[in-house]
Amino acid sequence: MLYPRSIMADIKKWYNDDQILILNGARQVGKTSILKLIKEQLETQKKQVIYLNLENIDILNELNLQPLHLLKHAPDKNNKTYFLIDEIQLLDNPSHFLKLNYDENKEKIKIICTGSSSLELKAKLQDSLVGRKITFFIKPLNFEEFLIFKNSHLLRYFNQNN
């Protein structure tokens, strides 16, 4: 079961804007889980959503060779497609990939992506994305989230005395 994270409200505000949304942070803090929660939210809103995991070598190779082939994965090219891309740092040049797709197809696609290694991702995401991206730093669970995940009886007490 996936539990909501407090940062979801901040991310949700940007669903309908053109900017690329990047979920960045340390390993094992829940970036992929948040991406799956975003998928659920968007599908509830009847949005066209495609989830791509770049640990799938076939998808990774295709997008490395032809970055604009991203749009080929859209089921209906007449409607905006939300591409949720996990592990964007695995691309050879994620900055080029994101910039090219944004510049060529921003009215047809919305990209929301994750990157596991913040230092590696920052090195690969150059200044060419200025004005094109919004970055969210995903932190480990806060105490309230921890209580929710553990289904703790202390949550009610915590909320009363917050």
C-alpha positions as CSV (number, residue, x, y, z in Angstrom):
1,M,0.0,0.0,0.0
2,L,1.2,3.5,-0.8
3,Y,0.8,6.2,1.7
4,P,0.6,9.9,0.8
5,R,3.6,12.1,1.6
6,S,3.3,15.7,2.7
7,I,5.2,17.0,-0.3
8,M,2.5,15.7,-2.6
9,A,0.5,18.9,-2.1
10,D,3.4,21.0,-3.3
11,I,4.0,18.8,-6.3
12,K,0.3,18.7,-7.3
13,K,0.3,22.5,-7.7
14,W,2.5,22.1,-10.8
15,Y,0.6,19.3,-12.6
16,N,-1.0,21.7,-15.1
17,D,2.1,23.9,-15.8
18,D,4.6,23.2,-18.6
19,Q,7.7,22.9,-16.4
20,I,9.4,19.5,-16.0
21,L,9.1,18.3,-12.4
22,I,12.1,16.6,-11.0
23,L,11.9,14.6,-7.8
24,N,15.4,14.5,-6.4
25,G,16.9,13.0,-3.3
26,A,18.9,10.2,-1.6
27,R,18.3,6.6,-2.3
28,Q,15.3,4.8,-0.6
29,V,13.5,8.0,0.4
30,G,10.4,7.2,-1.6
31,K,10.8,8.9,-5.0
32,T,9.4,6.0,-6.9
33,S,6.5,5.6,-4.5
34,I,5.7,9.3,-4.9
35,L,5.8,8.9,-8.7
36,K,3.3,6.0,-8.4
37,L,1.1,8.1,-6.2
38,I,1.2,10.9,-8.8
39,K,0.2,8.3,-11.4
40,E,-2.8,7.4,-9.4
41,Q,-3.8,11.0,-8.9
42,L,-3.5,11.8,-12.6
43,E,-5.4,8.8,-13.6
44,T,-8.2,9.7,-11.2
45,Q,-8.3,13.1,-13.1
46,K,-8.7,11.1,-16.4
47,K,-5.2,12.2,-17.6
48,Q,-3.3,10.1,-20.1
49,V,-0.3,8.8,-18.1
50,I,2.7,6.7,-19.1
51,Y,5.1,5.4,-16.6
52,L,8.6,4.5,-17.9
53,N,11.3,2.9,-15.7
54,L,14.7,3.6,-17.2
55,E,16.1,0.5,-15.5
56,N,14.4,-1.3,-18.4
57,I,17.4,-1.4,-20.7
58,D,15.2,-1.5,-23.9
59,I,13.5,1.8,-23.0
60,L,16.8,3.3,-21.9
61,N,18.6,2.4,-25.1
62,E,15.7,3.7,-27.2
63,L,15.6,7.1,-25.5
64,N,19.4,7.4,-25.5
65,L,19.4,6.9,-29.2
66,Q,16.3,8.9,-30.1
67,P,15.2,11.3,-27.3
68,L,12.1,12.4,-29.3
69,H,10.9,8.8,-29.4
70,L,9.4,9.6,-26.0
71,L,6.3,10.8,-27.9
72,K,5.9,7.4,-29.6
73,H,4.9,6.0,-26.2
74,A,1.8,8.3,-26.1
75,P,-1.3,6.3,-26.8
76,D,-3.2,9.3,-28.1
77,K,-1.1,12.1,-29.6
78,N,-4.1,14.4,-29.7
79,N,-4.3,14.6,-25.9
80,K,-1.5,15.7,-23.6
81,T,0.4,12.8,-22.1
82,Y,2.0,12.8,-18.7
83,F,5.3,10.9,-18.8
84,L,6.4,9.7,-15.4
85,I,10.1,8.7,-15.9
86,D,11.9,6.9,-13.1
87,E,15.7,7.0,-12.8
88,I,16.3,9.8,-15.3
89,Q,20.0,10.0,-14.3
90,L,20.5,6.6,-16.2
91,L,20.2,8.4,-19.5
92,D,23.6,9.3,-21.1
93,N,22.5,13.0,-21.3
94,P,19.4,13.6,-19.2
95,S,19.7,17.4,-19.6
96,H,19.7,17.2,-23.4
97,F,16.8,14.7,-23.3
98,L,14.6,16.8,-21.1
99,K,15.4,20.1,-22.9
100,L,14.8,18.7,-26.3
101,N,11.5,17.1,-25.4
102,Y,10.4,20.2,-23.5
103,D,11.3,22.6,-26.4
104,E,9.8,20.3,-29.1
105,N,6.7,19.0,-27.4
106,K,5.7,20.9,-24.2
107,E,2.2,21.4,-25.4
108,K,1.8,17.6,-26.0
109,I,3.7,16.2,-23.0
110,K,4.4,16.8,-19.3
111,I,7.4,15.2,-17.8
112,I,7.7,14.2,-14.1
113,C,10.9,12.3,-13.3
114,T,13.0,11.0,-10.5
115,G,16.7,10.7,-10.0
116,S,18.3,8.5,-7.4
117,S,21.7,10.1,-6.9
118,S,21.3,13.8,-6.3
119,L,25.0,14.6,-7.0
120,E,25.1,12.6,-10.2
121,L,21.8,14.1,-11.3
122,K,22.9,17.7,-10.6
123,A,26.1,17.1,-12.6
124,K,24.0,15.8,-15.5
125,L,21.3,18.4,-15.4
126,Q,23.1,21.5,-16.7
127,D,21.9,25.1,-16.8
128,S,20.2,24.4,-20.1
129,L,17.0,23.6,-18.1
130,V,16.8,27.0,-16.4
131,G,13.1,28.1,-16.6
132,R,12.1,24.6,-17.8
133,K,12.2,22.7,-14.5
134,I,10.9,22.7,-11.0
135,T,13.0,20.5,-8.6
136,F,11.6,18.9,-5.4
137,F,14.0,17.5,-2.9
138,I,12.5,14.4,-1.4
139,K,13.5,13.8,2.2
140,P,13.1,10.8,4.4
141,L,9.8,10.5,6.3
142,N,9.0,13.2,8.8
143,F,7.7,12.1,12.2
144,E,4.0,12.4,11.2
145,E,4.5,10.4,8.0
146,F,6.4,7.8,10.1
147,L,3.4,7.5,12.4
148,I,1.0,7.2,9.5
149,F,3.2,4.5,7.8
150,K,3.3,2.6,11.1
151,N,-0.5,3.1,11.7
152,S,0.5,4.2,15.2
153,H,-2.0,5.1,17.8
154,L,0.3,8.0,18.6
155,L,-0.8,9.8,15.5
156,R,-4.0,11.1,17.1
157,Y,-2.1,12.4,20.0
158,F,0.5,14.0,17.8
159,N,-2.1,15.8,15.7
160,Q,-3.9,17.0,18.9
161,N,-0.7,18.5,20.3
162,N,1.0,19.5,17.1
